[in-house]
């Protein structure tokens, strides 16, 4: 296989809010190469609707934001990381506004809304329900003017390069040419997003397959809190269409949840009703679906009025209309879908992993700010704050570390074994997504998790040598991430936050205030597998 050898000061894998903010900072310190599969808009950040939470309104302060974040995370979040998030957040948003981000205003002042588990109106929005795309636009515009930035779109990260115990680059696949590039760098930053696509129902775009998390695992990085997968309570439910996210802001503005008997039910589950934390709302919806033998419940926003809905939620209004649902006149069928990974590559306060030279930020990282359940709209702020923090740390690391001793091209591993066919890979991928949804989803049991793990281990062996293309490599990554989620969920013998065990539905035992960790003994060859372990760590 043809191979090109490149070198750069900093390699960023991923191109969402965290990656773009990091690139802007790193361009001040050297040459930056940004690698991303697909195009500039193929990232979770771009599709974020609801908004970005930040303590900037007159009724708010950072202490209140801190308290709400820790409470939503069920006291399992890192307090120093949360403190950094809420204290540095206002500066990052002001900076973004200076770079041209256009957030919604009322009478010339920033407009704030309230979402579930927030005690104040603190969620900024742009374009009504297009906050992520506006933030990506502003950051991309700023980045485009930087001479030190090189963009490699349609390039898929295959493996991290580890030499002398440190990360010093990555192997990437040119999706269009089918050739590999070996990119050496003084520091690598993973900002590849989450892995929602391991579930049959997800609000995530198709590219969210956990590639960065899986690459880091194979390289020897520690993953933390992988059992904590947030399920968004309200995604559009139509049998013939993929789930579409219906922003939490719909409930923040007064949307009401009703079961198929037309009953408003949230008051039975939490005093905050529709504005309870996401894990509570999701399980309440699931319980109502089971109770009424229905595949969905309804979100009623008809009382908010057509003109308000069109102006406040233009994307949601027009998308639902395409599916022949006028949300100003009809209740919207909704059900939970996999949405956000609280776990990921374990990092310190500055985005550093346990592997020297490897940094991570955004959803691919476990910075500790989300605990067991992410507070609504904190993710975009985390991308800005920790994208910058990781970049600052990477720049310092590059100045104090020596370059790799050798820079040789990657040679694809040869084997007489036959690759799986494309058709078999696609079949396995679909089976994986169904398995994770039914056995490792919103409601879990020890029995369901053990059955899932047995199947995932079989698939892992089957995928020892996947087709060397994006689909094959993605599927391998999805299986590996699925195994980590399942092992961590089986290890955590209690229920907390987004992790709910029906067989152990309450906090108890020594594993209440500890974190799961998943690590693999690295084997220095592409697409390799080796033993993983989960081990507890006290908070």
C-alpha positions as semicolon CSV with decimal commas, in nm:
position;residue;x (nm);y (nm);z (nm)
1;X;0,000;0,000;0,000
2;X;0,137;0,343;-0,094
3;X;0,240;0,557;0,199
4;X;0,334;0,919;0,241
5;X;0,538;1,044;0,537
6;X;0,452;1,389;0,673
7;X;0,561;1,580;0,979
8;X;0,400;1,863;1,170
9;X;0,439;2,031;1,507
10;X;0,086;1,950;1,621
11;X;-0,161;1,693;1,491
12;X;-0,530;1,742;1,566
13;X;-0,765;1,453;1,487
14;X;-1,121;1,585;1,468
15;X;-1,275;1,917;1,369
16;X;-1,556;2,017;1,606
17;X;-1,564;2,307;1,851
18;X;-1,287;2,164;2,072
19;X;-1,059;2,092;1,775
20;X;-1,108;2,429;1,611
21;X;-1,046;2,620;1,935
22;X;-0,733;2,414;1,991
23;X;-0,611;2,476;1,635
24;X;-0,647;2,852;1,674
25;X;-0,429;2,843;1,985
26;X;-0,170;2,597;1,853
27;X;-0,113;2,798;1,536
28;X;0,054;3,055;1,763
29;X;0,318;2,794;1,852
30;X;0,392;2,607;1,530
31;X;0,254;2,421;1,231
32;X;-0,082;2,248;1,285
33;X;-0,227;1,966;1,077
34;X;-0,598;1,899;1,130
35;X;-0,731;1,561;1,017
36;X;-1,101;1,479;0,996
37;X;-1,308;1,214;0,826
38;X;-1,572;1,357;0,598
39;X;-1,608;1,731;0,549
40;X;-1,594;2,036;0,781
41;X;-1,957;1,992;0,890
42;X;-1,937;1,621;0,969
43;X;-1,906;1,656;1,346
44;X;-2,136;1,648;1,647
45;X;-2,072;2,014;1,731
46;X;-2,227;2,129;1,405
47;X;-2,557;1,955;1,486
48;X;-2,587;2,081;1,844
49;X;-2,920;2,260;1,871
50;X;-3,008;2,370;2,220
51;X;-2,735;2,615;2,310
52;X;-2,429;2,677;2,522
53;X;-2,459;2,718;2,898
54;X;-2,262;3,004;3,049
55;X;-2,306;3,226;3,356
56;X;-2,343;3,565;3,188
57;X;-2,698;3,679;3,266
58;X;-2,776;3,927;3,544
59;X;-2,959;3,662;3,747
60;X;-2,671;3,412;3,728
61;X;-2,319;3,358;3,858
62;X;-2,046;3,095;3,821
63;X;-2,114;2,948;4,166
64;X;-2,472;2,866;4,069
65;X;-2,354;2,714;3,740
66;X;-2,100;2,509;3,934
67;X;-2,364;2,383;4,179
68;X;-2,608;2,287;3,902
69;X;-2,335;2,101;3,710
70;X;-2,220;1,902;4,013
71;X;-2,578;1,820;4,112
72;X;-2,672;1,701;3,762
73;X;-2,359;1,482;3,760
74;X;-2,474;1,314;4,084
75;X;-2,166;1,436;4,273
76;X;-1,935;1,220;4,058
77;X;-1,783;1,504;3,860
78;X;-1,440;1,653;3,918
79;X;-1,484;1,973;4,114
80;X;-1,157;2,132;3,993
81;X;-1,251;2,058;3,631
82;X;-1,604;2,192;3,684
83;X;-1,462;2,504;3,846
84;X;-1,240;2,561;3,542
85;X;-1,538;2,511;3,309
86;X;-1,771;2,762;3,472
87;X;-1,506;3,023;3,560
88;X;-1,334;3,029;3,219
89;X;-1,654;2,984;3,018
90;X;-1,758;3,352;3,010
91;X;-1,420;3,457;2,867
92;X;-1,439;3,191;2,595
93;X;-1,787;3,308;2,492
94;X;-1,687;3,676;2,485
95;X;-1,388;3,576;2,275
96;X;-1,613;3,388;2,034
97;X;-1,843;3,688;2,003
98;X;-1,540;3,905;1,918
99;X;-1,460;3,655;1,641
100;X;-1,803;3,704;1,488
101;X;-2,035;3,452;1,653
102;X;-2,390;3,583;1,638
103;X;-2,591;3,469;1,940
104;X;-2,959;3,557;1,965
105;X;-3,048;3,881;2,139
106;X;-3,354;4,056;2,280
107;X;-3,353;4,437;2,277
108;X;-2,981;4,434;2,204
109;X;-2,895;4,206;2,498
110;X;-2,793;3,839;2,485
111;X;-3,100;3,614;2,511
112;X;-3,088;3,330;2,765
113;X;-3,321;3,036;2,805
114;X;-3,361;2,772;3,075
115;X;-3,320;2,398;3,030
116;X;-3,358;2,091;3,250
117;X;-3,165;2,091;3,582
118;X;-3,059;2,457;3,541
119;X;-3,162;2,689;3,825
120;X;-3,126;2,999;3,609
121;X;-3,175;3,117;3,252
122;X;-2,818;3,068;3,130
123;X;-2,836;2,892;2,793
124;X;-2,726;3,108;2,500
125;X;-2,860;3,017;2,157
126;X;-2,795;3,113;1,796
127;X;-3,039;3,100;1,509
128;X;-3,303;2,978;1,753
129;X;-3,191;2,615;1,745
130;X;-2,868;2,622;1,542
131;X;-2,613;2,709;1,810
132;X;-2,357;2,445;1,721
133;X;-2,343;2,533;1,353
134;X;-2,299;2,903;1,434
135;X;-2,015;2,834;1,676
136;X;-1,845;2,605;1,421
137;X;-1,892;2,874;1,154
138;X;-1,732;3,146;1,368
139;X;-1,439;2,926;1,472
140;X;-1,386;2,799;1,115
141;X;-1,380;3,154;0,981
142;X;-1,120;3,250;1,240
143;X;-0,913;2,938;1,165
144;X;-0,923;2,987;0,786
145;X;-0,709;3,297;0,818
146;X;-0,427;3,113;0,996
147;X;-0,124;3,043;0,776
148;X;0,010;2,764;0,997
149;X;-0,302;2,548;0,966
150;X;-0,321;2,260;0,718
151;X;-0,658;2,086;0,671
152;X;-0,686;1,723;0,564
153;X;-1,054;1,641;0,510
154;X;-1,180;1,294;0,419
155;X;-0,894;1,139;0,615
156;X;-0,963;0,866;0,869
157;X;-0,748;0,816;1,179
158;X;-0,634;0,452;1,188
159;X;-0,379;0,419;1,470
160;X;-0,173;0,639;1,700
161;X;0,204;0,615;1,668
162;X;0,374;0,527;1,996
163;X;0,752;0,541;2,020
164;X;0,968;0,523;2,332
165;X;0,655;0,534;2,547
166;X;0,510;0,854;2,401
167;X;0,258;0,943;2,134
168;X;0,430;1,102;1,836
169;X;0,179;1,099;1,552
170;X;-0,078;0,887;1,377
171;X;-0,148;0,675;1,072
172;X;-0,436;0,811;0,865
173;X;-0,624;0,671;0,569
174;X;-0,706;0,888;0,268
175;X;-1,070;0,786;0,221
176;X;-1,081;0,881;-0,146
177;X;-0,747;0,738;-0,264
178;X;-0,735;0,441;-0,028
179;X;-0,373;0,519;0,064
180;X;-0,214;0,578;0,405
181;X;-0,024;0,873;0,545
182;X;0,216;0,854;0,838
183;X;0,202;1,188;1,018
184;X;0,470;1,251;1,281
185;X;0,406;1,524;1,539
186;X;0,548;1,655;1,863
187;X;0,200;1,632;2,021
188;X;-0,135;1,479;1,921
189;X;-0,478;1,606;2,021
190;X;-0,783;1,378;1,994
191;X;-1,110;1,568;1,947
192;X;-1,305;1,304;1,755
193;X;-1,635;1,322;1,944
194;X;-1,844;1,041;2,087
195;X;-1,979;0,705;1,977
196;X;-2,357;0,734;1,959
197;X;-2,365;0,520;1,646
198;X;-2,303;0,205;1,852
199;X;-2,675;0,232;1,937
200;X;-2,967;0,161;1,705
201;X;-3,136;0,484;1,809
202;X;-2,911;0,790;1,837
203;X;-2,925;1,162;1,780
204;X;-2,562;1,156;1,662
205;X;-2,457;1,195;1,298
206;X;-2,325;0,887;1,112
207;X;-1,960;0,971;1,179
208;X;-1,992;0,933;1,560
209;X;-1,831;0,588;1,579
210;X;-1,586;0,631;1,868
211;X;-1,273;0,625;1,651
212;X;-1,054;0,843;1,872
213;X;-1,160;0,661;2,189
214;X;-1,080;0,323;2,032
215;X;-0,745;0,442;1,892
216;X;-0,645;0,575;2,234
217;X;-0,746;0,247;2,398
218;X;-0,533;0,041;2,157
219;X;-0,238;0,273;2,220
220;X;-0,255;0,216;2,596
221;X;-0,451;0,521;2,713
222;X;-0,688;0,489;3,009
223;X;-1,061;0,529;2,941
224;X;-1,280;0,641;3,229
225;X;-1,654;0,631;3,309
226;X;-1,752;0,454;2,988
227;X;-2,073;0,322;3,144
228;X;-2,218;0,672;3,157
229;X;-2,398;0,719;2,825
230;X;-2,660;0,991;2,823
231;X;-2,989;0,918;2,649
232;X;-3,169;1,227;2,528
233;X;-3,533;1,207;2,634
234;X;-3,688;1,352;2,321
235;X;-3,594;1,248;1,972
236;X;-3,849;1,232;1,693
237;X;-4,000;0,886;1,667
238;X;-4,113;0,780;1,321
239;X;-4,069;0,415;1,216
240;X;-3,947;0,506;0,867
241;X;-3,700;0,780;0,959
242;X;-3,384;0,809;1,172
243;X;-3,415;0,978;1,513
244;X;-3,399;1,358;1,500
245;X;-3,305;1,554;1,811
246;X;-3,579;1,770;1,960
247;X;-3,390;2,017;2,175
248;X;-3,430;2,029;2,551
249;X;-3,510;2,395;2,497
250;X;-3,856;2,291;2,374
251;X;-3,931;2,178;2,728
252;X;-3,743;2,477;2,865
253;X;-3,989;2,702;2,683
254;X;-4,287;2,513;2,823
255;X;-4,322;2,191;2,624
256;X;-4,531;1,921;2,794
257;X;-4,480;1,544;2,783
258;X;-4,794;1,330;2,747
259;X;-4,842;0,955;2,717
260;X;-5,062;0,791;2,455
261;X;-5,357;0,829;2,690
262;X;-5,310;1,206;2,660
263;X;-5,203;1,226;3,025
264;X;-4,929;1,459;3,148
265;X;-4,708;1,224;3,350
266;X;-4,380;1,386;3,460
267;X;-4,520;1,510;3,793
268;X;-4,531;1,143;3,902
269;X;-4,153;1,112;3,858
270;X;-3,992;1,440;3,966
271;X;-4,099;1,768;4,124
272;X;-3,931;1,957;3,840
273;X;-4,147;1,767;3,592
274;X;-4,034;1,830;3,231
275;X;-3,729;2,021;3,356
276;X;-3,586;1,734;3,560
277;X;-3,235;1,608;3,468
278;X;-3,215;1,413;3,143
279;X;-3,160;1,073;3,300
280;X;-3,479;1,107;3,506
281;X;-3,688;1,231;3,212
282;X;-3,558;0,956;2,983
283;X;-3,643;0,679;3,230
284;X;-3,983;0,834;3,301
285;X;-4,063;0,827;2,929
286;X;-3,942;0,468;2,907
287;X;-4,159;0,370;3,205
288;X;-4,466;0,529;3,045
289;X;-4,395;0,351;2,718
290;X;-4,383;0,019;2,903
291;X;-4,691;0,098;3,110
292;X;-4,903;0,193;2,808
293;X;-4,744;-0,062;2,571
294;X;-4,644;0,217;2,332
295;X;-4,332;0,284;2,124
296;X;-4,329;0,654;2,205
297;X;-4,487;0,933;2,407
298;X;-4,576;1,283;2,287
299;X;-4,420;1,626;2,326
300;X;-4,688;1,893;2,320
301;X;-4,581;2,246;2,224
302;X;-4,901;2,348;2,047
303;X;-4,985;2,602;2,320
304;X;-4,666;2,799;2,244
305;X;-4,808;2,927;1,915
306;X;-4,704;2,905;1,552
307;X;-4,520;3,237;1,525
308;X;-4,313;3,170;1,838
309;X;-4,222;2,817;1,729
310;X;-4,119;2,928;1,381
311;X;-3,895;3,202;1,517
312;X;-3,753;3,018;1,820
313;X;-3,711;2,672;1,665
314;X;-3,684;2,719;1,289
315;X;-3,480;2,402;1,224
316;X;-3,704;2,180;1,434
317;X;-4,020;2,334;1,290
318;X;-3,913;2,289;0,928
319;X;-3,770;1,939;0,983
320;X;-4,088;1,811;1,148
321;X;-4,293;1,972;0,871
322;X;-4,096;1,768;0,617
323;X;-4,223;1,460;0,799
324;X;-4,578;1,599;0,780
325;X;-4,590;1,706;1,145
326;X;-4,692;2,067;1,212
327;X;-4,568;2,109;1,570
328;X;-4,790;2,416;1,619
329;X;-5,098;2,198;1,566
330;X;-4,991;1,840;1,647
331;X;-4,819;1,661;1,932
332;X;-4,477;1,527;1,836
333;X;-4,410;1,154;1,881
334;X;-4,086;1,119;2,080
335;X;-3,875;0,854;2,251
336;X;-3,525;0,847;2,407
337;X;-3,211;0,802;2,194
338;X;-2,841;0,766;2,274
339;X;-2,700;1,116;2,279
340;X;-2,375;1,187;2,465
341;X;-2,079;1,001;2,617
342;X;-1,972;1,132;2,958
343;X;-1,682;0,886;2,952
344;X;-1,383;0,881;2,722
345;X;-1,005;0,923;2,730
346;X;-0,915;1,008;3,087
347;X;-0,744;1,347;3,104
348;X;-0,615;1,583;3,366
349;X;-0,719;1,947;3,400
350;X;-0,511;2,033;3,094
351;X;-0,630;1,763;2,856
352;X;-0,327;1,534;2,906
353;X;-0,379;1,157;2,897
354;X;-0,160;0,901;3,072
355;X;0,038;0,870;2,746
356;X;0,296;1,149;2,711
357;X;0,226;1,349;2,395
358;X;-0,142;1,248;2,373
359;X;-0,406;1,504;2,466
360;X;-0,784;1,490;2,433
361;X;-1,077;1,729;2,465
362;X;-1,450;1,744;2,398
363;X;-1,669;1,436;2,393
364;X;-1,379;1,201;2,317
365;X;-1,229;1,295;2,653
366;X;-1,336;1,235;3,010
367;X;-1,235;1,566;3,163
368;X;-1,452;1,498;3,468
369;X;-1,691;1,790;3,429
370;X;-2,000;1,580;3,353
371;X;-1,985;1,319;3,626
372;X;-2,257;1,056;3,588
373;X;-2,488;1,278;3,384
374;X;-2,413;1,587;3,174
375;X;-2,594;1,911;3,254
376;X;-2,777;2,027;2,942
377;X;-2,577;2,255;2,708
378;X;-2,248;2,219;2,897
379;X;-2,084;2,025;2,612
380;X;-2,016;2,314;2,373
381;X;-1,870;2,517;2,659
382;X;-1,650;2,222;2,755
383;X;-1,522;2,207;2,396
384;X;-1,417;2,572;2,406
385;X;-1,264;2,569;2,754
386;X;-1,081;2,238;2,739
387;X;-0,994;2,267;2,371
388;X;-0,790;2,574;2,466
389;X;-0,652;2,415;2,783
390;X;-0,536;2,105;2,594
391;X;-0,374;2,321;2,326
392;X;-0,184;2,525;2,583
393;X;-0,058;2,207;2,750
394;X;0,037;2,049;2,415
395;X;0,241;2,357;2,321
396;X;0,433;2,339;2,648
397;X;0,492;1,966;2,604
398;X;0,630;2,015;2,253
399;X;0,888;2,263;2,379
400;X;1,015;2,032;2,651
401;X;1,022;1,699;2,468
402;X;1,257;1,569;2,202
403;X;1,132;1,466;1,854
404;X;1,092;1,097;1,759
405;X;1,423;0,918;1,707
406;X;1,309;0,782;1,369
407;X;1,040;0,885;1,123
408;X;0,961;0,592;0,898
409;X;0,653;0,516;0,692
410;X;0,387;0,279;0,817
411;X;0,375;-0,049;0,628
412;X;0,034;-0,213;0,621
413;X;0,035;-0,548;0,799
414;X;0,025;-0,835;0,557
415;X;-0,174;-1,149;0,632
416;X;-0,285;-1,455;0,444
417;X;-0,620;-1,439;0,626
418;X;-0,913;-1,314;0,425
419;X;-1,086;-0,990;0,518
420;X;-1,455;-0,999;0,600
421;X;-1,674;-0,900;0,309
422;X;-1,833;-0,554;0,302
423;X;-2,173;-0,719;0,331
424;X;-2,070;-0,916;0,641
425;X;-1,925;-0,604;0,802
426;X;-2,247;-0,409;0,743
427;X;-2,451;-0,698;0,885
428;X;-2,230;-0,714;1,196
429;X;-2,253;-0,338;1,241
430;X;-2,633;-0,343;1,236
431;X;-2,640;-0,636;1,477
432;X;-2,404;-0,450;1,712
433;X;-2,630;-0,145;1,719
434;X;-2,937;-0,355;1,798
435;X;-2,749;-0,548;2,068
436;X;-2,627;-0,233;2,242
437;X;-2,974;-0,077;2,229
438;X;-3,155;-0,376;2,375
439;X;-2,897;-0,503;2,625
440;X;-2,672;-0,205;2,716
441;X;-2,918;0,079;2,666
442;X;-3,126;0,301;2,889
443;X;-3,227;0,014;3,123
444;X;-2,965;-0,252;3,201
445;X;-2,940;-0,572;3,404
446;X;-2,651;-0,798;3,496
447;X;-2,796;-1,072;3,276
448;X;-2,839;-0,846;2,971
449;X;-2,488;-0,708;3,012
450;X;-2,329;-1,054;3,038
451;X;-2,510;-1,169;2,723
452;X;-2,399;-0,857;2,540
453;X;-2,038;-0,900;2,651
454;X;-2,027;-1,260;2,530
455;X;-2,144;-1,152;2,186
456;X;-1,910;-0,854;2,171
457;X;-1,614;-1,074;2,252
458;X;-1,706;-1,306;1,965
459;X;-1,730;-1,010;1,728
460;X;-1,395;-0,876;1,850
461;X;-1,227;-1,201;1,747
462;X;-1,410;-1,195;1,414
463;X;-1,289;-0,840;1,348
464;X;-0,921;-0,906;1,414
465;X;-0,857;-0,812;1,053
466;X;-1,136;-0,586;0,921
467;X;-1,144;-0,454;0,564
468;X;-0,889;-0,173;0,548
469;X;-1,140;0,098;0,465
470;X;-1,348;0,345;0,660
471;X;-1,645;0,112;0,709
472;X;-1,437;-0,181;0,828
473;X;-1,222;0,026;1,062
474;X;-1,523;0,214;1,202
475;X;-1,699;-0,113;1,277
476;X;-1,395;-0,244;1,460
477;X;-1,385;0,075;1,667
478;X;-1,756;0,049;1,745
479;X;-1,716;-0,306;1,875
480;X;-1,421;-0,205;2,094
481;X;-1,605;0,094;2,241
482;X;-1,915;-0,122;2,290
483;X;-1,708;-0,371;2,489
484;X;-1,573;-0,096;2,713
485;X;-1,922;0,043;2,781
486;X;-2,054;-0,305;2,858
487;X;-1,764;-0,408;3,082
488;X;-1,786;-0,084;3,280
489;X;-2,164;-0,115;3,314
490;X;-2,130;-0,474;3,436
491;X;-1,860;-0,371;3,683
492;X;-2,069;-0,086;3,832
493;X;-2,310;-0,274;4,056
494;X;-2,534;0,019;4,139
495;X;-2,745;0,278;3,960
496;X;-2,631;0,637;3,936
497;X;-2,699;0,910;3,681
498;X;-2,718;0,785;3,325
499;X;-2,623;0,430;3,433
500;X;-2,935;0,246;3,547
501;X;-2,932;-0,120;3,653
502;X;-3,287;-0,252;3,689
503;X;-3,153;-0,533;3,907
504;X;-2,977;-0,282;4,137
505;X;-3,190;0,035;4,107
506;X;-3,028;0,241;4,384
507;X;-2,697;0,373;4,513
508;X;-2,520;0,124;4,734
509;X;-2,191;-0,045;4,808
510;X;-1,831;0,067;4,774
511;X;-1,864;0,139;4,402
512;X;-2,086;0,443;4,454
513;X;-1,812;0,708;4,455
514;X;-1,553;0,543;4,237
515;X;-1,478;0,562;3,866
516;X;-1,445;0,275;3,623
517;X;-1,126;0,261;3,421
518;X;-1,061;0,061;3,109
519;X;-0,711;0,003;2,975
520;X;-0,560;-0,235;2,724
521;X;-0,208;-0,368;2,694
522;X;-0,099;-0,214;2,363
523;X;0,029;-0,428;2,079
524;X;0,227;-0,221;1,832
525;X;0,047;-0,324;1,516
526;X;-0,252;-0,177;1,338
527;X;-0,598;-0,312;1,409
528;X;-0,479;-0,528;1,700
529;X;-0,661;-0,644;2,011
530;X;-0,543;-0,739;2,355
531;X;-0,673;-0,774;2,706
532;X;-0,877;-0,498;2,873
533;X;-0,941;-0,453;3,241
534;X;-1,175;-0,237;3,446
535;X;-1,053;-0,118;3,781
536;X;-1,205;0,114;4,041
537;X;-1,066;0,449;4,143
538;X;-1,202;0,647;4,436
539;X;-1,305;1,009;4,384
